């Protein structure tokens, strides 16, 4: 068999129907599909194997970065595309992303992401400096404020219309040279959330360019809009961990104060909503409280 032009590494966590659709869509002699099978799910293995994909089992769930790094080590092509298991993507986008890296457009290439309803999903992020955290996390909502658009630059609100270099991203899919990610693996100490932010910081320190391609689109069926206690806890702890590891203790202390204030704001807003709207889902407020309770653990990171 000829060496494939690109390897697609899909980290799968028990999404049976989704992995069936994804592996079927990527059947192409130019593409090697590698499914990293979290918790060694036998049904995921059967589905992936039937499509001709290589299956790499993980006995347990050590986290997304660990799974990605393991998959990259199994890739046999020069280029690799790292993917979540809840995407809808076609061969043309995969090959275009690979070609963008091969032609030197960027060291890392990320596509525009649409949610399950076809609306743009915010994936661009600011570098995690304390000033950016105040602006992008503490003060401003996730959705753009019309009055402020065009007056201040907010990375999480941006959706460039042409290819553009960006600082950081939270992409469910990215393209890179295989050896690049082997030499600079994703940090495995986060489990989920903020691991990619540290990775983008570190690769930009060595001069790597991250290019956002709005003309290449993928659909993200799962998305990250859910609110859960586990997610709130991880985001609270990992934000401070990321700043500590990228900028040192002084910046991490500032980040701790910012993240504490952010969690207080979230709890206050959702508590008020629960008072005004009796039908408000109480699980959201409980998740916010879980994030606030995690702040002592985030301080211990420092």
C-alpha positions in Angstrom: 0.0 0.0 0.0 1.3 3.5 -0.9 2.1 5.9 1.9 -0.9 8.1 2.6 -0.7 11.9 2.0 -2.2 12.7 5.3 -3.2 11.0 8.6 -6.4 11.9 10.4 -6.3 11.2 14.1 -9.8 11.0 15.7 -10.0 10.8 19.4 -13.2 8.9 20.1 -15.1 8.7 23.4 -18.0 6.3 22.9 -19.6 8.3 20.1 -20.7 5.3 18.0 -22.9 6.9 15.4 -20.6 9.9 15.0 -17.5 7.8 14.5 -19.4 5.7 11.9 -20.3 8.8 9.9 -16.8 10.3 10.2 -14.8 7.2 9.2 -17.2 6.6 6.3 -16.7 10.2 5.0 -12.9 9.9 5.1 -12.5 6.7 3.1 -10.0 7.7 0.5 -6.7 6.1 -0.6 -4.8 9.4 0.2 -6.0 9.4 3.8 -5.0 7.3 6.7 -7.6 7.3 9.5 -6.5 6.5 13.0 -9.1 6.2 15.7 -7.8 6.6 19.3 -10.4 4.5 21.2 -10.8 5.8 24.8 -11.6 3.1 27.3 -11.2 0.5 24.5 -14.8 0.6 23.5 -15.4 -2.7 21.5 -18.2 -1.1 19.4 -16.0 1.8 18.4 -13.3 -0.7 17.5 -15.7 -2.7 15.3 -17.1 0.4 13.5 -13.6 1.9 12.9 -12.1 -1.4 11.7 -15.0 -2.0 9.3 -14.2 1.3 7.6 -10.5 0.4 7.2 -9.3 2.7 10.0 -6.4 1.9 12.3 -7.6 1.6 15.9 -5.4 2.6 18.9 -7.0 1.5 22.1 -6.6 3.3 25.4 -7.4 1.4 28.5 -8.9 4.2 30.6 -9.4 7.9 29.8 -6.2 9.8 30.4 -7.4 12.9 28.7 -7.6 14.5 25.2 -4.0 15.6 24.9 -2.7 12.2 25.8 -4.9 10.6 23.2 -3.9 13.0 20.5 -0.2 12.5 21.2 -0.6 8.8 21.1 -2.5 9.0 17.8 0.2 11.2 16.2 2.8 8.6 17.2 1.0 6.1 15.1 0.7 8.3 12.0 2.7 7.1 8.9 2.3 10.2 6.7 4.2 13.5 6.8 1.1 15.5 7.7 -1.5 14.9 10.4 -4.9 16.3 11.2 -6.1 16.1 14.8 -9.8 15.8 15.1 -12.6 15.5 17.7 -15.1 12.7 17.3 -18.1 14.9 16.8 -17.4 16.6 13.5 -18.9 16.5 10.0 -16.0 16.9 7.6 -15.2 15.8 4.0 -12.2 14.7 2.1 -11.9 18.1 0.2 -11.5 20.0 3.5 -9.0 17.5 4.8 -6.8 17.7 1.7 -7.0 21.5 1.6 -5.9 21.8 5.2 -3.0 19.4 4.5 -2.0 21.4 1.4 -2.0 24.7 3.4 0.6 23.2 5.8 2.6 21.6 3.0 2.8 24.9 1.0 4.1 26.7 4.0 1.0 28.9 4.6 1.2 28.1 8.3 2.8 25.7 10.7 -0.7 25.0 12.1 -3.8 25.5 10.1 -7.3 25.6 11.6 -10.7 25.8 9.8 -13.8 27.8 10.5 -16.2 25.9 12.7 -20.0 25.8 12.4 -22.3 24.5 15.1 -25.0 21.9 14.5 -27.4 24.6 13.3 -24.8 26.0 10.8 -24.0 29.1 12.9 -20.4 30.2 13.3 -18.8 28.8 16.5 -16.2 31.0 18.2 -12.9 29.2 18.3 -10.3 32.0 18.2 -8.8 32.9 21.5 -6.4 35.5 22.9 -3.0 34.6 24.4 -3.7 34.0 28.1 -2.1 37.1 29.6 -3.8 38.7 32.7 -4.9 41.7 30.6 -6.5 39.4 28.0 -8.2 37.4 30.8 -9.7 40.5 32.2 -11.1 41.5 28.8 -12.0 38.1 27.3 -13.1 36.2 30.3 -14.0 38.5 33.2 -15.6 41.5 31.6 -17.1 40.6 28.3 -19.7 37.9 27.4 -19.1 35.1 24.8 -21.5 36.7 22.3 -20.4 40.0 20.7 -21.8 43.2 22.1 -22.9 45.2 19.0 -22.0 48.6 20.5 -18.4 47.4 21.3 -17.7 45.7 18.0 -15.2 47.6 16.0 -14.3 49.7 19.0 -12.2 47.2 20.8 -10.4 44.0 19.6 -11.9 41.0 21.3 -10.4 37.7 20.0 -13.3 35.5 21.0 -15.7 37.6 18.9 -13.6 37.5 15.8 -14.4 35.6 12.6 -12.0 36.8 9.9 -13.3 36.7 6.3 -9.9 36.0 4.9 -7.0 33.8 6.0 -5.3 35.3 9.0 -2.6 34.5 11.5 -4.0 34.1 15.0 -2.6 33.9 18.5 -4.5 30.9 19.9 -7.5 28.8 19.2 -9.8 26.2 20.7 -10.2 24.1 17.6 -11.9 20.7 17.3 -9.7 20.1 14.2 -6.2 21.3 13.2 -3.5 20.4 10.6 0.2 20.2 11.3 3.3 18.3 10.2 3.5 15.0 12.0 7.0 15.5 13.2 6.2 19.0 14.5 3.5 17.6 16.9 5.7 14.7 17.9 8.6 17.1 18.8 6.1 19.5 20.5 3.3 17.3 22.0 0.2 18.8 23.6 0.7 19.1 27.4 -0.9 16.1 29.1 -1.4 17.6 32.5 -4.8 19.1 32.0 -7.2 16.3 31.0 -9.4 18.8 29.2 -9.5 22.6 28.7 -6.6 25.0 28.4 -4.2 22.4 27.2 -4.4 23.7 23.6 -3.9 27.3 24.9 -0.6 26.4 26.5 0.4 24.5 23.3 -0.3 27.5 21.1 1.7 29.7 23.4 4.6 27.4 23.4 4.7 26.8 19.6 4.5 30.6 19.0 7.5 31.0 21.3 9.6 29.0 18.8 8.2 31.1 15.8 5.4 28.8 14.6 2.6 30.5 12.7 -1.1 29.5 13.3 -3.3 30.3 10.3 -7.1 30.5 10.5 -8.8 29.5 7.2 -12.4 30.8 7.0 -12.9 29.3 3.6 -12.5 25.8 5.0 -15.5 24.8 7.1 -16.3 21.9 9.4 -19.5 21.3 11.4 -19.1 20.6 15.1 -22.1 18.6 16.2 -21.2 18.4 19.9 -19.9 21.9 20.7 -18.8 23.1 24.1 -21.8 25.2 25.2 -22.9 22.8 27.9 -22.4 23.8 31.5 -21.4 21.1 34.0 -19.8 20.9 37.4 -16.8 18.9 36.0 -16.3 21.4 33.2 -16.5 24.4 35.5 -14.0 22.8 37.9 -11.5 22.0 35.2 -11.7 25.5 33.6 -11.1 27.2 37.0 -8.1 25.1 37.9 -6.6 24.8 34.4 -6.8 28.6 33.6 -4.4 29.3 36.5 -2.2 26.3 35.6 -1.9 27.5 32.1 -0.8 31.1 33.0 1.6 29.7 35.6 3.3 27.4 33.0 3.5 30.0 30.3 4.2 33.3 32.2 5.3 32.5 35.8 4.0 32.9 39.3 3.3 36.7 39.2 1.0 36.4 36.2 -0.6 33.3 37.7 -1.4 35.2 40.9 -3.1 37.8 38.8 -4.9 35.1 36.9 -6.2 33.5 40.1 -7.8 36.8 41.2 -9.4 37.3 37.8 -10.7 33.7 37.6 -12.1 34.0 41.2 -13.9 37.2 40.2 -15.2 35.5 37.1 -16.6 32.6 39.0 -18.2 35.0 41.5 -19.8 36.9 38.6 -21.2 33.6 37.1 -22.7 32.5 40.4 -24.2 35.9 41.1 -25.8 36.1 37.6 -27.2 32.6 37.6 -28.5 33.0 41.2 -30.3 36.1 40.1 -31.7 34.3 37.1 -32.9 31.5 39.3 -34.8 34.0 41.5 -36.4 35.8 38.6 -37.2 32.7 36.6 -38.6 29.9 38.6 -38.2 27.5 35.6 -34.4 28.2 35.4 -32.4 25.0 35.3 -30.8 24.7 38.7 -28.0 22.4 37.4 -26.4 25.5 35.7 -26.2 27.3 39.1 -24.9 24.2 40.8 -22.2 23.9 38.1 -21.2 27.6 38.6 -20.9 27.0 42.4 -18.7 24.0 41.7 -16.4 26.2 39.7 -16.3 28.7 42.5 -15.5 26.0 45.0 -12.6 24.9 42.9 -10.8 28.2 43.3 -8.7 27.1 46.4 -7.4 24.2 44.2 -6.5 26.7 41.5 -4.5 28.7 44.1 -2.6 25.6 45.1 -1.5 25.4 41.5 0.7 28.5 42.2 
